Amino acid sequence: MKAASPARDRGQVTIEFLGMTPTILVTLVVLWQLVLVGYAFTLAGNAADEAVRAATAAAPGARQGACRAAGLDKLSGAWAGGATVNCTTSGGFVTADVRLDVPLLFPGAVSLPLDVEGHAGAVEEETD
């Protein structure tokens, strides 16, 4: 059997790369979207921690305002646009719930029909 000559294989790598390009691009887009989902979980958890920390130090009448302001403080405009922050107090325990919209590919663009939630709690501080 005769071996194939090198001249007949010329351009094969280029054709194979062009054929794989859509698969490579789709894989990169999916990985980037997964990074955004993970980052949304990190942001929601951090915002809930900040919100509950501020709420425990605030007077009971100003608690919801302090909670919301602290929860949105560290979020950039694109992430804060679809965020909701809510604090509740029960039995000396303050909880903060933060809900963020997960963007599709870029923050500030269209959001996925997926909300990420962060939850934090702390013991109410004594106020004088």
C-alpha positions as CSV (number, residue, x, y, z in Angstrom):
1,M,0.0,0.0,0.0
2,K,1.3,3.4,-1.0
3,A,1.7,6.2,1.7
4,A,-0.2,9.4,1.2
5,S,2.0,12.2,-0.1
6,P,2.3,15.3,2.1
7,A,1.0,17.5,-0.7
8,R,-2.4,15.8,-0.5
9,D,-2.8,16.7,3.2
10,R,-2.1,20.3,2.7
11,G,-4.9,22.5,4.2
12,Q,-6.4,19.7,6.3
13,V,-5.7,21.4,9.6
14,T,-7.3,24.7,8.3
15,I,-10.5,22.9,7.3
16,E,-10.7,20.9,10.5
17,F,-10.2,24.1,12.6
18,L,-12.9,25.9,10.6
19,G,-15.2,23.0,11.2
20,M,-14.6,23.1,14.9
21,T,-14.8,26.9,15.3
22,P,-18.6,27.0,16.0
23,T,-18.2,24.3,18.6
24,I,-15.3,26.2,20.3
25,L,-17.3,29.4,20.3
26,V,-20.4,27.8,21.8
27,T,-18.3,26.2,24.5
28,L,-16.7,29.5,25.4
29,V,-20.1,31.2,25.5
30,V,-21.6,28.5,27.8
31,L,-18.5,28.7,30.1
32,W,-18.8,32.5,30.3
33,Q,-22.5,32.2,31.2
34,L,-21.7,29.7,33.9
35,V,-19.1,32.2,35.3
36,L,-21.8,34.9,35.4
37,V,-24.1,32.6,37.3
38,G,-21.4,31.8,39.8
39,Y,-20.5,35.4,40.1
40,A,-24.2,36.3,40.8
41,F,-24.3,33.8,43.7
42,T,-21.1,35.4,45.1
43,L,-22.6,38.9,44.8
44,A,-25.9,37.9,46.3
45,G,-24.3,36.3,49.3
46,N,-22.0,39.3,49.9
47,A,-24.8,41.8,49.5
48,A,-26.9,39.8,52.0
49,D,-24.0,39.8,54.5
50,E,-23.5,43.5,54.1
51,A,-27.2,44.2,54.4
52,V,-27.7,42.2,57.6
53,R,-24.6,43.7,59.2
54,A,-26.0,47.2,58.6
55,A,-29.5,46.2,59.7
56,T,-28.4,44.8,63.0
57,A,-26.6,48.1,63.9
58,A,-29.5,50.3,62.8
59,A,-32.4,51.4,65.0
60,P,-35.5,49.3,64.5
61,G,-37.3,52.1,62.6
62,A,-34.5,52.7,60.2
63,R,-33.6,49.0,59.8
64,Q,-35.1,48.4,56.3
65,G,-33.6,51.5,54.8
66,A,-30.1,50.7,56.2
67,C,-30.5,47.2,55.0
68,R,-31.4,48.1,51.5
69,A,-28.7,50.8,51.2
70,A,-26.0,48.5,52.4
71,G,-27.2,45.6,50.3
72,L,-27.1,47.7,47.1
73,D,-23.9,49.6,48.0
74,K,-21.3,47.1,46.7
75,L,-23.3,46.2,43.6
76,S,-22.5,48.0,40.3
77,G,-25.3,49.7,38.5
78,A,-25.9,46.8,36.1
79,W,-26.3,44.3,38.9
80,A,-28.2,46.6,41.2
81,G,-30.8,47.3,38.6
82,G,-32.7,44.1,39.1
83,A,-31.8,43.5,42.7
84,T,-34.2,43.3,45.6
85,V,-33.1,43.6,49.3
86,N,-35.4,42.8,52.2
87,C,-34.6,42.5,55.9
88,T,-36.9,41.1,58.6
89,T,-36.6,40.9,62.4
90,S,-38.0,38.1,64.5
91,G,-37.2,37.1,68.0
92,G,-34.0,39.2,68.2
93,F,-32.7,37.7,64.9
94,V,-32.3,39.8,61.8
95,T,-32.3,38.2,58.3
96,A,-31.5,39.7,55.0
97,D,-32.6,38.3,51.6
98,V,-31.1,39.5,48.4
99,R,-32.4,38.5,45.0
100,L,-30.4,39.2,41.8
101,D,-31.3,38.8,38.1
102,V,-28.8,36.7,36.2
103,P,-27.7,38.5,33.0
104,L,-27.4,36.8,29.6
105,L,-23.8,37.2,28.6
106,F,-23.3,40.8,29.8
107,P,-24.5,42.6,33.0
108,G,-27.0,45.3,32.1
109,A,-28.3,43.5,29.1
110,V,-31.2,41.0,28.9
111,S,-31.6,38.8,32.0
112,L,-32.2,35.1,32.1
113,P,-35.4,33.8,33.7
114,L,-33.3,32.8,36.6
115,D,-33.0,34.6,40.0
116,V,-30.2,34.0,42.4
117,E,-30.8,34.4,46.1
118,G,-28.5,35.3,48.9
119,H,-29.5,34.9,52.6
120,A,-27.8,36.0,55.8
121,G,-28.7,36.3,59.4
122,A,-27.3,37.9,62.6
123,V,-28.4,38.5,66.1
124,E,-29.9,41.9,66.7
125,E,-27.6,44.4,68.5
126,E,-28.6,46.4,71.5
127,T,-29.2,50.0,70.6
128,D,-29.1,52.8,73.2
